[in-house]
Structure formats: structure tokens, C-alpha cells
Amino acid sequence: MNERKKSVVTIDEVAKLCGVSKTTVSRFLNGKYENMSEKTREQISRVIAQVNYHPNRSAQRLKAGCSMLIGCVIGDISSPFSALLLKGISAVCEEAGYQVLFADSGEDPVRERRAMMGFLGNRVDGLIVNTCGGNDEFLLELQRRGVCLALADRKLMSSDEIDTVTVPNESAAYDCTDFLLKRGYTRVGFFSETIGTIAPRILRRRGYERAVRELSGAGPELYEFAPGDLEGCKSCLRSFRDKYPEERIAILSANGASARRLLIAMKELDLEPGYSLGLCTFDDWDWLKIARPRVSAVAMASETVGAKAAQLLLERISGSRPRGAKAVSLELSTRLIVRESTPSRDEG
């Protein structure tokens, strides 16, 4: 029987193989990276993978008085954006020895609150929330009660009191609108699935509206349709196209999900993005690069947003940043990638 038993690698053996102390390995496993060089982190990570080391979770939890669990609430888990966000979150948390539990709010504030309370009932050590909005006061109250929190991609509209990682949504939308106007499009419309209380969509609409007023002197053209509502999307497209039949017009799509619906609607209406009807969207998803014509898009480091949010949370949990310390707001840069769906006036 003993011959069949696999030897269990201990933390002491990992430390010896790495040439560091047991304490250093323990700090690595608990996400306490301060004063630890990148070389040391990489060495420990490599050895752990090589020897297939797995920490004794029960012992860790008893010793540390924590669950080694992170709760993560996502607005729409079916979105490619969410997959990238979760990939970044999982990588950082798992490297630090935490397991991540996921819940899909379906962009419903009630489900979002229920998911958070469910996670807290299971004694998670912290929460990462891709909030759909409408729960600002609830989230702030959780923080006041000592819950470790981080917001991924979507900020609170009422406060900056919770650690947050996002992108410059408003200024990026302003710049995209400016870009489309400079390409010679006389009208730019903003198209989005239901905006509701979702912060990035609100901020992108705001940036678009400001740009249109300041740069073209025209009023905003806002078009909104329900998620998955192809007929509603087609109706918005027809309205915009019929309103300016003799002009070059362009669409700024609020996100990749809206762009996908728009391209399907265009195909059914025998329209094609390009010279007469430009299309630019947030979210540079892979399929936009192989669409015909290829679609101009705002590339966002979605995976990095998730990773950075997880790092901020683990810093709060570990105490390397005290829970009472001022909240950190990180804004990661974006990049506009120009493709055939937005040709300039001279390319017509």
C-alpha cells in the first residue's frame, strides 16, 4: 500500500529548491509580493509548477483565519469581454493560492446583491465586482463593514471610495467621435444595447455627446436597443440611415456585443460598413479582425484590468495596503485600431 502512495511535496522542500526561506514561499502563496523581486516570484512559481506543489488548504485556513476564497460577480458571463476579465482575475488569484468563485448577475442589481451576500455567507476573503450599477450604496456599506472589495472595469458613479481598475471610457469615446468626424463622416450616431446604470456605457455616451456638440455643432444621435433584440437594432439602423440618406454617416458602438448585433442587422438590411456607413466599436475582439470589411475598434487590456483588480484586492486582504487606506483608482490606456470599416474621405 505504501508503494502506491505518492510522496507529498512540502513547503520546506519548495523553499529549498528555490533557495529562499519558507517564509518567502509562504508570502508568495498568500499574495504578499511587497519587497519580493520579480526574479524571486518567477523562480517560486516555476518550482511550484515543476514539483506540482499544492498547499494544504485546511492548514492554511486554520492558521491564517481565512478561507482562501475570492468571490467574483460578473455582469454578463457570456460576453467575450468577461472571459478575458475572468482570465486575468483567475491567474493572479490562483498564483497567490486563492480559489475564485464566480457568479453571473445577468446585469441585474438584485441578482448582483444576492450573489455578493451568498459569497459573504460562505466566508470569502474578498469580492471582485464587475458591477451593473444600482448598488453603489450597498457596495460602500460593505466596505464600511470591513469587506475587502475591488471593482473590475466598472466604477461607481457616485464615489471613488473603492479600489477600481477601468479604462478612460469618456475620453476614449470623445476621441473616437473626433476620429470619425475627421474621416469625413458628417453625422456620427451612438449605438448601444441597454445602457441603464452600467458605468462604461454611460461614460462612453457622455464622451460621445460632448464630442458631437463641441466638434460638429450638431446634436447627438442616440440609439438604444435591448440585448439580443435584432429587430430593435435593425429599426435603429433604418432610422439613422433614412434620416441622412445623402450623407456619409458613421456609428460608434458602445461595446463588442452591440457591434455584433449591428453587423448582423446590417447584413439583413443589405448594408455594409465602410465609406457611406462607417463603424467603430469599443472592444477589439478577435472576430472583428476577420470580418469583411474588418472593423475599427478600441483595444482595451481587458485581461489586465482583471489582473490588476485582483492584485488590488489581495493587497487589501494581506494587509500590505491597510483596509483604511485611501482607495486606488487605476485607469489603463486604450488604443484605437483603424481598419477598413472607417475609410477616410480620400479613400472613397
C-alpha positions as CSV (number, residue, x, y, z in Angstrom):
1,M,0.0,0.0,0.0
2,N,2.8,2.4,0.9
3,E,4.4,1.8,-2.6
4,R,1.3,3.2,-4.2
5,K,1.2,6.3,-2.0
6,K,2.6,9.4,-3.8
7,S,5.1,11.5,-1.8
8,V,3.7,14.9,-0.8
9,V,5.9,17.9,-1.6
10,T,6.2,20.2,1.4
11,I,6.6,23.9,1.6
12,D,10.1,23.4,3.1
13,E,11.1,21.4,0.0
14,V,9.8,24.1,-2.3
15,A,11.8,26.7,-0.3
16,K,15.0,24.6,-0.5
17,L,14.6,24.1,-4.3
18,C,14.1,27.8,-4.7
19,G,17.0,28.8,-2.5
20,V,14.7,31.0,-0.4
21,S,13.2,30.8,3.1
22,K,9.9,29.1,3.9
23,T,8.6,32.5,4.9
24,T,9.2,33.9,1.5
25,V,7.4,31.0,-0.2
26,S,4.5,31.4,2.3
27,R,4.3,35.1,1.5
28,F,4.3,34.3,-2.2
29,L,1.4,31.9,-1.7
30,N,-0.6,34.5,0.1
31,G,-0.1,37.2,-2.4
32,K,2.3,39.3,-0.3
33,Y,4.6,40.4,-3.0
34,E,5.9,43.6,-1.5
35,N,9.7,43.6,-1.2
36,M,9.9,40.5,-3.3
37,S,11.7,40.7,-6.6
38,E,10.2,39.7,-9.9
39,K,13.0,37.1,-10.3
40,T,12.1,35.5,-7.0
41,R,8.4,35.4,-7.8
42,E,9.2,33.7,-11.2
43,Q,11.5,31.2,-9.5
44,I,9.0,30.2,-6.9
45,S,6.2,30.0,-9.5
46,R,8.4,27.8,-11.7
47,V,9.4,25.4,-8.9
48,I,5.8,25.1,-7.7
49,A,4.7,24.1,-11.2
50,Q,7.6,21.7,-11.7
51,V,7.1,19.7,-8.4
52,N,3.3,20.0,-8.6
53,Y,3.1,21.6,-5.1
54,H,-0.4,22.1,-3.6
55,P,-0.7,24.0,-0.3
56,N,-2.6,22.3,2.5
57,R,-5.7,24.5,2.3
58,S,-7.2,23.3,5.6
59,A,-4.0,24.0,7.5
60,Q,-3.7,27.4,5.7
61,R,-7.2,28.4,6.6
62,L,-6.9,27.4,10.3
63,K,-3.5,29.1,10.6
64,A,-4.4,32.3,8.8
65,G,-8.0,32.5,9.9
66,C,-9.2,32.9,6.3
67,S,-11.0,30.9,3.6
68,M,-8.5,31.4,0.8
69,L,-11.6,32.0,-1.4
70,I,-12.5,35.1,-3.5
71,G,-16.0,35.8,-4.7
72,C,-16.3,37.4,-8.2
73,V,-19.6,38.8,-9.6
74,I,-19.7,39.4,-13.4
75,G,-22.3,41.4,-15.3
76,D,-22.6,39.1,-18.3
77,I,-20.6,35.9,-18.2
78,S,-21.4,35.0,-21.8
79,S,-19.5,38.0,-23.1
80,P,-16.0,37.6,-24.6
81,F,-15.0,40.6,-22.6
82,S,-16.0,38.8,-19.4
83,A,-13.9,35.7,-20.4
84,L,-10.8,37.9,-20.7
85,L,-11.6,39.7,-17.4
86,L,-12.0,36.4,-15.6
87,K,-8.8,35.0,-17.1
88,G,-6.8,37.9,-15.6
89,I,-8.6,37.6,-12.2
90,S,-8.1,33.8,-12.0
91,A,-4.4,33.9,-13.0
92,V,-3.5,36.3,-10.2
93,C,-5.7,34.8,-7.5
94,E,-4.6,31.2,-8.2
95,E,-0.9,32.1,-8.3
96,A,-1.4,33.5,-4.8
97,G,-3.1,30.3,-3.6
98,Y,-6.7,31.5,-3.7
99,Q,-9.7,29.8,-5.4
100,V,-12.1,32.0,-7.2
101,L,-15.9,31.5,-7.1
102,F,-17.9,33.1,-9.9
103,A,-21.5,34.4,-10.2
104,D,-23.3,36.0,-13.2
105,S,-25.6,38.9,-12.3
106,G,-27.2,39.0,-15.7
107,E,-26.9,42.8,-15.4
108,D,-29.5,42.7,-12.6
109,P,-28.7,44.7,-9.5
110,V,-30.9,42.4,-7.3
111,R,-29.0,39.3,-8.5
112,E,-25.8,41.1,-8.0
113,R,-26.6,41.8,-4.4
114,R,-27.8,38.3,-3.8
115,A,-24.6,36.9,-5.3
116,M,-22.4,39.1,-3.1
117,M,-24.3,38.1,0.1
118,G,-24.1,34.5,-0.9
119,F,-20.3,34.7,-1.2
120,L,-20.0,36.5,2.1
121,G,-22.2,33.9,3.7
122,N,-19.6,31.3,2.5
123,R,-16.9,33.4,4.2
124,V,-14.9,34.5,1.1
125,D,-11.9,36.7,2.0
126,G,-12.9,39.4,-0.5
127,L,-15.0,40.3,-3.5
128,I,-14.3,41.4,-7.1
129,V,-17.3,43.0,-8.7
130,N,-18.0,43.9,-12.3
131,T,-21.0,45.9,-11.1
132,C,-24.0,46.6,-13.3
133,G,-24.8,49.7,-11.4
134,G,-27.6,50.5,-9.0
135,N,-25.7,49.1,-6.0
136,D,-23.3,51.9,-5.2
137,E,-24.6,52.4,-1.6
138,F,-24.7,48.7,-1.0
139,L,-21.1,48.3,-2.0
140,L,-20.0,51.3,0.0
141,E,-21.8,49.9,3.1
142,L,-20.0,46.5,2.6
143,Q,-16.7,48.4,2.6
144,R,-17.6,50.3,5.7
145,R,-18.3,47.0,7.4
146,G,-14.7,45.8,6.6
147,V,-15.3,43.7,3.5
148,C,-12.3,43.7,1.1
149,L,-13.6,44.9,-2.3
150,A,-12.3,45.7,-5.8
151,L,-14.2,46.8,-8.8
152,A,-13.2,45.5,-12.3
153,D,-13.9,47.6,-15.4
154,R,-17.0,49.3,-14.0
155,K,-16.6,52.1,-11.4
156,L,-19.1,53.6,-9.0
157,M,-20.9,56.6,-10.5
158,S,-21.3,58.2,-7.0
159,S,-18.0,57.7,-5.4
160,D,-14.3,56.8,-5.8
161,E,-14.0,55.2,-2.4
162,I,-13.5,51.6,-3.6
163,D,-10.4,50.2,-5.3
164,T,-11.2,50.3,-9.0
165,V,-9.5,49.3,-12.3
166,T,-11.0,50.7,-15.5
167,V,-10.2,52.4,-18.8
168,P,-10.7,56.1,-19.8
169,N,-14.2,55.5,-21.2
170,E,-15.4,59.0,-21.6
171,S,-12.2,60.4,-23.2
172,A,-11.8,57.4,-25.5
173,A,-15.4,57.9,-26.8
174,Y,-14.6,61.6,-27.3
175,D,-11.5,60.7,-29.3
176,C,-13.3,58.1,-31.4
177,T,-16.0,60.6,-32.3
178,D,-13.4,63.1,-33.2
179,F,-11.6,60.5,-35.4
180,L,-14.9,59.7,-37.3
181,L,-15.6,63.3,-37.9
182,K,-12.1,63.9,-39.2
183,R,-12.5,60.9,-41.6
184,G,-15.2,63.0,-43.3
185,Y,-18.4,61.5,-41.8
186,T,-20.9,64.3,-41.4
187,R,-23.0,62.6,-38.7
188,V,-22.0,60.1,-36.0
189,G,-24.5,58.1,-34.1
190,F,-24.0,56.3,-30.8
191,F,-25.5,52.8,-30.7
192,S,-25.7,50.6,-27.6
193,E,-27.5,47.8,-26.0
194,T,-29.5,48.9,-23.0
195,I,-27.3,51.5,-21.1
196,G,-29.2,51.5,-17.8
197,T,-26.9,52.1,-14.9
198,I,-23.8,50.4,-16.4
199,A,-20.9,52.9,-15.9
200,P,-18.8,52.3,-19.0
201,R,-21.8,52.7,-21.3
202,I,-22.9,55.9,-19.5
203,L,-19.4,57.4,-19.7
204,R,-18.9,56.4,-23.4
205,R,-22.3,58.0,-24.3
206,R,-21.2,61.1,-22.3
207,G,-17.9,61.4,-24.1
208,Y,-19.6,60.9,-27.5
209,E,-22.3,63.6,-26.7
210,R,-19.6,66.1,-25.6
211,A,-17.6,65.5,-28.8
212,V,-20.5,65.9,-31.1
213,R,-21.5,69.2,-29.6
214,E,-18.0,70.6,-29.4
215,L,-16.6,69.4,-32.7
216,S,-19.6,69.3,-35.1
217,G,-22.1,71.7,-33.6
218,A,-24.8,69.0,-34.2
219,G,-27.0,67.3,-31.7
220,P,-26.3,63.8,-30.6
221,E,-27.9,60.8,-32.4
222,L,-28.6,58.2,-29.6
223,Y,-29.9,54.7,-30.5
224,E,-30.5,52.1,-27.9
225,F,-31.9,48.5,-28.2
226,A,-32.4,45.6,-25.8
227,P,-29.7,42.9,-25.6
228,G,-30.2,40.3,-28.3
229,D,-33.0,42.4,-29.9
230,L,-32.1,42.1,-33.6
231,E,-35.4,43.7,-34.8
232,G,-34.9,46.7,-32.5
233,C,-31.3,47.1,-33.8
234,K,-32.5,47.0,-37.4
235,S,-35.1,49.6,-36.6
236,C,-32.4,51.9,-35.1
237,L,-30.2,51.4,-38.2
238,R,-33.0,52.2,-40.6
239,S,-33.9,55.3,-38.7
240,F,-30.4,56.6,-38.7
241,R,-29.8,55.8,-42.4
242,D,-33.2,57.2,-43.5
243,K,-32.6,60.4,-41.6
244,Y,-29.5,61.2,-43.6
245,P,-29.8,59.4,-47.0
246,E,-27.4,61.7,-48.8
247,E,-24.7,62.0,-46.2
248,R,-21.7,59.9,-45.1
249,I,-22.7,58.7,-41.6
250,A,-20.9,56.6,-39.0
251,I,-21.7,54.6,-36.0
252,L,-19.8,54.5,-32.7
253,S,-20.8,51.2,-31.0
254,A,-20.7,51.1,-27.2
255,N,-19.1,47.7,-27.0
256,G,-18.5,44.4,-28.8
257,A,-21.9,42.9,-28.1
258,S,-23.6,45.9,-29.7
259,A,-21.2,45.7,-32.7
260,R,-22.0,42.0,-33.2
261,R,-25.7,42.8,-33.3
262,L,-25.1,45.7,-35.6
263,L,-23.2,43.7,-38.1
264,I,-25.9,41.0,-38.2
265,A,-28.6,43.7,-38.7
266,M,-26.5,45.4,-41.4
267,K,-26.3,42.1,-43.3
268,E,-30.0,41.5,-43.1
269,L,-30.6,45.1,-44.3
270,D,-28.1,44.7,-47.2
271,L,-25.8,47.4,-45.7
272,E,-22.1,47.2,-45.4
273,P,-19.8,49.2,-43.0
274,G,-17.4,51.4,-44.9
275,Y,-17.4,54.7,-46.8
276,S,-21.1,55.5,-46.6
277,L,-21.8,53.9,-43.3
278,G,-18.7,53.8,-41.0
279,L,-18.5,51.6,-38.0
280,C,-16.2,51.8,-35.0
281,T,-16.6,50.0,-31.7
282,F,-15.2,49.5,-28.2
283,D,-13.8,46.0,-27.6
284,D,-11.3,44.7,-30.1
285,W,-12.5,41.1,-30.2
286,D,-10.8,38.6,-32.5
287,W,-13.7,38.2,-34.9
288,L,-13.6,41.9,-35.7
289,K,-10.2,41.3,-37.4
290,I,-11.6,38.7,-39.8
291,A,-15.0,40.4,-40.5
292,R,-15.3,41.7,-44.0
293,P,-14.6,44.6,-44.0
294,R,-12.5,44.4,-40.9
295,V,-13.9,46.7,-38.1
296,S,-12.1,49.6,-36.5
297,A,-12.0,49.1,-32.7
298,V,-10.8,50.5,-29.4
299,A,-8.5,47.9,-28.0
300,M,-8.6,47.6,-24.2
301,A,-6.4,45.5,-22.0
302,S,-9.4,43.5,-20.6
303,E,-7.3,40.7,-19.1
304,T,-5.0,43.2,-17.4
305,V,-8.0,45.0,-16.0
306,G,-9.0,41.8,-14.2
307,A,-5.4,41.0,-13.1
308,K,-4.9,44.5,-11.7
309,A,-8.2,44.4,-9.8
310,A,-7.2,41.0,-8.3
311,Q,-3.9,42.4,-7.2
312,L,-5.5,45.4,-5.5
313,L,-7.9,43.1,-3.6
314,L,-5.1,40.8,-2.5
315,E,-3.1,43.8,-1.2
316,R,-6.1,44.7,1.0
317,I,-6.6,41.1,2.2
318,S,-2.9,40.6,3.0
319,G,-2.7,44.0,4.8
320,S,0.1,45.3,2.6
321,R,-2.3,48.1,2.0
322,P,-4.3,48.7,5.1
323,R,-8.1,48.4,4.7
324,G,-8.5,52.0,5.9
325,A,-6.0,53.3,3.3
326,K,-7.3,55.6,0.5
327,A,-8.9,53.8,-2.4
328,V,-6.8,53.3,-5.6
329,S,-8.3,54.1,-9.0
330,L,-6.3,52.8,-11.9
331,E,-7.1,53.8,-15.5
332,L,-5.4,51.6,-18.1
333,S,-4.8,53.1,-21.5
334,T,-6.7,52.2,-24.7
335,R,-5.7,52.2,-28.4
336,L,-7.8,52.9,-31.5
337,I,-7.0,50.4,-34.2
338,V,-8.1,51.7,-37.6
339,R,-9.4,49.2,-40.2
340,E,-11.4,49.2,-43.4
341,S,-14.8,49.9,-41.8
342,T,-13.9,53.6,-41.4
343,P,-12.1,54.8,-44.6
344,S,-11.2,58.5,-44.9
345,R,-12.9,60.8,-47.3
346,D,-10.0,60.4,-49.7
347,E,-10.3,56.6,-49.7
348,G,-13.8,56.7,-51.1
